[in-house]
């Protein structure tokens, strides 16, 4: 599947919202999904991204992550454990809620990108800029786990 339409739409929306941020910080949610020794991500034109997306008006972050993961990966979240939230100022003002999720179902890609399973080292190299804090969290939690 081509993610070119997604790239065009997302860049246009980012540009316009950067000029006219009428709703303040955009709220969104992403999921950390561990599978087959790696992490489920969506490969987009701008890099790797954890599945997730923007919240609808007055939508609860957990409902957002459940909806977005299903849309982007075909996976149904069975449990969503809130981990942390963070804010970015660039390229847009965002407020992102991060969940660790367990899922069921078969992976399938969407128009937003190709779903893949990758290791932490590839995430460090290729994750999109707005989601770097999620990778930092994974690195910190990996280094503090007992061996």
C-alpha contacts under 8 A as a table, 3 or more apart, distances in Angstrom:
res1	aa1	res2	aa2	distance
1	X	109	X	7.27
1	X	110	X	6.92
1	X	111	X	6.15
1	X	113	X	6.92
1	X	114	X	6.96
2	X	5	X	7.29
2	X	111	X	6.38
2	X	112	X	7.85
2	X	113	X	6.82
3	X	6	X	5.23
3	X	7	X	6.31
3	X	44	X	6.25
3	X	45	X	6.68
3	X	111	X	5.56
3	X	112	X	5.17
3	X	113	X	4.90
3	X	114	X	7.81
4	X	7	X	5.04
4	X	8	X	6.30
4	X	45	X	7.12
5	X	8	X	5.18
5	X	9	X	6.14
5	X	111	X	7.62
5	X	112	X	7.94
6	X	9	X	5.19
6	X	10	X	5.89
6	X	111	X	6.73
6	X	112	X	5.31
6	X	113	X	7.89
7	X	10	X	5.24
7	X	11	X	5.98
7	X	44	X	7.71
7	X	45	X	6.56
7	X	46	X	7.87
7	X	112	X	7.92
8	X	11	X	5.35
8	X	12	X	6.13
9	X	12	X	5.25
9	X	13	X	6.12
10	X	13	X	5.10
10	X	14	X	6.03
11	X	14	X	5.06
11	X	15	X	6.10
12	X	15	X	5.19
12	X	16	X	6.25
13	X	16	X	5.22
13	X	17	X	5.99
14	X	17	X	5.20
14	X	18	X	5.87
14	X	91	X	7.81
14	X	92	X	6.99
15	X	18	X	5.12
15	X	19	X	6.50
16	X	19	X	5.21
16	X	20	X	6.17
17	X	20	X	4.85
17	X	21	X	4.98
17	X	22	X	7.65
17	X	92	X	7.69
18	X	21	X	5.87
18	X	91	X	7.74
18	X	92	X	6.08
21	X	24	X	5.49
21	X	25	X	7.61
23	X	26	X	7.16
24	X	93	X	7.16
25	X	92	X	7.63
25	X	93	X	4.62
25	X	94	X	4.61
25	X	95	X	6.11
26	X	54	X	7.07
26	X	55	X	7.85
26	X	92	X	7.90
26	X	93	X	6.30
26	X	94	X	4.54
26	X	95	X	6.02
27	X	54	X	5.87
27	X	55	X	5.59
27	X	94	X	5.82
27	X	95	X	4.80
27	X	96	X	5.87
27	X	97	X	7.92
28	X	52	X	7.32
28	X	53	X	5.29
28	X	54	X	4.05
28	X	55	X	4.91
28	X	61	X	6.74
28	X	64	X	7.08
28	X	65	X	7.88
28	X	94	X	7.42
28	X	95	X	6.33
28	X	96	X	4.83
28	X	97	X	6.28
29	X	52	X	5.47
29	X	53	X	5.69
29	X	54	X	6.61
29	X	55	X	7.15
29	X	61	X	5.79
29	X	62	X	7.42
29	X	64	X	6.21
29	X	65	X	5.22
29	X	96	X	5.21
29	X	97	X	4.51
29	X	98	X	5.76
29	X	99	X	7.52
30	X	50	X	6.01
30	X	51	X	5.58
30	X	52	X	4.04
30	X	53	X	6.42
30	X	65	X	5.74
30	X	96	X	7.26
30	X	97	X	6.43
30	X	98	X	5.15
30	X	99	X	6.32
31	X	50	X	6.16
31	X	51	X	5.75
31	X	52	X	6.18
31	X	65	X	6.49
31	X	69	X	7.36
31	X	98	X	5.94
31	X	99	X	4.88
31	X	100	X	5.59
31	X	101	X	5.99
32	X	39	X	6.94
32	X	40	X	7.34
32	X	50	X	6.59
32	X	51	X	7.74
32	X	98	X	7.37
32	X	99	X	6.12
32	X	100	X	4.64
32	X	101	X	6.00
33	X	39	X	5.57
33	X	40	X	5.48
33	X	100	X	6.21
33	X	101	X	5.37
33	X	102	X	6.36
33	X	103	X	7.47
34	X	37	X	6.85
34	X	38	X	5.65
34	X	39	X	4.61
34	X	40	X	6.39
34	X	101	X	7.94
34	X	102	X	7.63
35	X	38	X	5.41
35	X	39	X	5.80
35	X	40	X	6.61
35	X	117	X	7.14
36	X	39	X	7.91
36	X	117	X	7.57
37	X	119	X	7.43
38	X	117	X	5.62
38	X	118	X	5.13
38	X	119	X	4.76
38	X	120	X	7.13
39	X	117	X	5.18
39	X	118	X	5.38
39	X	119	X	6.31
39	X	120	X	7.58
40	X	50	X	6.87
40	X	51	X	7.45
40	X	115	X	6.92
40	X	116	X	5.79
40	X	117	X	4.61
40	X	118	X	6.71
41	X	48	X	6.18
41	X	49	X	5.44
41	X	50	X	4.69
41	X	51	X	5.89
41	X	115	X	5.74
41	X	116	X	5.47
41	X	117	X	6.15
41	X	118	X	7.17
42	X	48	X	5.72
42	X	49	X	5.24
42	X	50	X	6.19
42	X	51	X	6.15
42	X	72	X	7.55
42	X	73	X	7.82
42	X	109	X	7.87
42	X	112	X	7.71
42	X	113	X	5.60
42	X	114	X	5.42
42	X	115	X	4.50
42	X	116	X	6.19
43	X	47	X	5.90
43	X	48	X	4.60
43	X	49	X	6.46
43	X	113	X	5.32
43	X	114	X	5.06
43	X	115	X	6.17
43	X	116	X	6.89
44	X	47	X	5.28
44	X	48	X	6.03
44	X	49	X	7.28
44	X	112	X	6.79
44	X	113	X	4.89
44	X	114	X	6.90
45	X	113	X	7.83
46	X	128	X	6.58
47	X	126	X	5.42
47	X	127	X	5.62
47	X	128	X	5.31
48	X	123	X	6.98
48	X	126	X	5.66
48	X	127	X	4.51
48	X	128	X	5.77
49	X	127	X	5.78
49	X	128	X	5.92
49	X	131	X	6.96
50	X	131	X	7.61
51	X	65	X	7.96
51	X	68	X	6.84
51	X	69	X	5.43
51	X	72	X	6.48
51	X	73	X	7.31
52	X	64	X	7.55
52	X	65	X	5.47
52	X	68	X	4.88
52	X	69	X	5.62
52	X	72	X	7.57
53	X	64	X	7.26
53	X	65	X	7.10
53	X	68	X	5.88
54	X	64	X	7.16
55	X	58	X	7.65
55	X	59	X	5.72
55	X	60	X	7.48
55	X	61	X	6.77
55	X	64	X	5.34
56	X	59	X	5.15
56	X	64	X	7.37
59	X	63	X	6.65
59	X	64	X	6.48
60	X	63	X	5.29
60	X	64	X	6.26
61	X	64	X	4.91
61	X	65	X	6.25
61	X	97	X	6.51
62	X	65	X	5.22
62	X	66	X	6.23
62	X	80	X	7.10
62	X	99	X	7.86
63	X	66	X	5.18
63	X	67	X	6.18
64	X	67	X	5.26
64	X	68	X	6.05
65	X	68	X	5.17
65	X	69	X	5.92
65	X	99	X	7.79
66	X	69	X	5.45
66	X	70	X	6.36
66	X	76	X	7.09
66	X	77	X	5.90
67	X	70	X	5.39
67	X	71	X	6.27
68	X	71	X	5.02
68	X	72	X	6.00
69	X	72	X	5.26
69	X	73	X	5.65
69	X	74	X	6.98
69	X	75	X	6.31
69	X	76	X	7.14
69	X	77	X	7.48
70	X	73	X	5.53
70	X	74	X	4.61
70	X	75	X	4.98
70	X	76	X	5.57
70	X	77	X	7.68
71	X	74	X	6.02
71	X	110	X	7.21
72	X	108	X	7.73
72	X	109	X	6.42
72	X	110	X	5.39
72	X	111	X	7.94
72	X	112	X	6.77
72	X	113	X	7.76
72	X	115	X	7.78
73	X	107	X	5.52
73	X	108	X	5.16
73	X	109	X	5.60
73	X	110	X	6.79
73	X	115	X	6.25
74	X	105	X	6.88
74	X	106	X	6.49
74	X	107	X	5.61
74	X	108	X	5.33
74	X	109	X	7.42
75	X	103	X	6.03
75	X	104	X	5.73
75	X	105	X	4.99
75	X	106	X	6.25
75	X	107	X	6.25
75	X	108	X	7.98
76	X	103	X	5.38
76	X	104	X	5.40
76	X	105	X	6.32
77	X	80	X	6.76
77	X	101	X	6.27
77	X	102	X	5.81
77	X	103	X	4.33
77	X	104	X	6.58
78	X	101	X	7.32
78	X	102	X	5.64
78	X	103	X	5.24
78	X	104	X	6.86
79	X	101	X	5.52
79	X	102	X	5.28
79	X	103	X	7.14
80	X	99	X	5.80
80	X	100	X	5.79
80	X	101	X	4.46
80	X	102	X	6.71
81	X	99	X	5.23
81	X	100	X	5.15
81	X	101	X	6.21
82	X	97	X	7.52
82	X	98	X	6.12
82	X	99	X	4.35
82	X	100	X	6.46
83	X	97	X	7.88
83	X	98	X	5.67
83	X	99	X	5.33
83	X	100	X	6.63
84	X	97	X	6.19
84	X	98	X	5.48
84	X	99	X	7.37
85	X	95	X	7.09
85	X	96	X	5.47
85	X	97	X	4.33
85	X	98	X	5.76
86	X	95	X	5.82
86	X	96	X	5.46
86	X	97	X	6.77
86	X	133	X	7.82
87	X	93	X	7.19
87	X	94	X	5.49
87	X	95	X	4.48
87	X	96	X	6.24
88	X	91	X	7.79
88	X	92	X	6.97
88	X	93	X	5.44
88	X	94	X	5.20
88	X	95	X	6.68
88	X	130	X	6.88
89	X	92	X	5.55
89	X	93	X	4.26
89	X	94	X	6.59
90	X	93	X	5.97
90	X	130	X	7.79
91	X	130	X	7.82
98	X	134	X	7.53
107	X	115	X	6.93
108	X	114	X	7.88
108	X	115	X	6.46
109	X	112	X	7.76
109	X	113	X	6.19
109	X	114	X	4.79
109	X	115	X	4.99
110	X	113	X	5.65
110	X	114	X	6.64
110	X	115	X	7.81
118	X	122	X	6.36
118	X	123	X	6.92
119	X	122	X	5.57
119	X	123	X	6.44
120	X	123	X	4.96
120	X	124	X	6.19
120	X	135	X	7.71
120	X	139	X	7.99
121	X	124	X	5.12
121	X	125	X	6.54
122	X	125	X	5.15
122	X	126	X	6.03
122	X	127	X	7.90
123	X	126	X	5.25
123	X	127	X	5.10
123	X	135	X	6.94
124	X	127	X	6.17
124	X	132	X	7.77
124	X	135	X	6.57
127	X	131	X	6.51
127	X	132	X	6.34
127	X	135	X	7.86
128	X	131	X	5.56
128	X	132	X	6.62
129	X	132	X	5.47
130	X	133	X	7.53
131	X	134	X	5.54
131	X	135	X	7.12
132	X	135	X	5.25
132	X	136	X	6.31
133	X	136	X	4.86
133	X	137	X	6.16
134	X	137	X	5.07
134	X	138	X	6.38
135	X	138	X	4.97
135	X	139	X	6.16
136	X	139	X	5.07
136	X	140	X	6.12
137	X	140	X	5.13
137	X	141	X	6.05
138	X	141	X	5.17
138	X	142	X	5.94
139	X	142	X	5.11
139	X	143	X	6.24
140	X	143	X	5.25
140	X	144	X	6.33
141	X	144	X	5.18
141	X	145	X	6.23
142	X	145	X	5.50
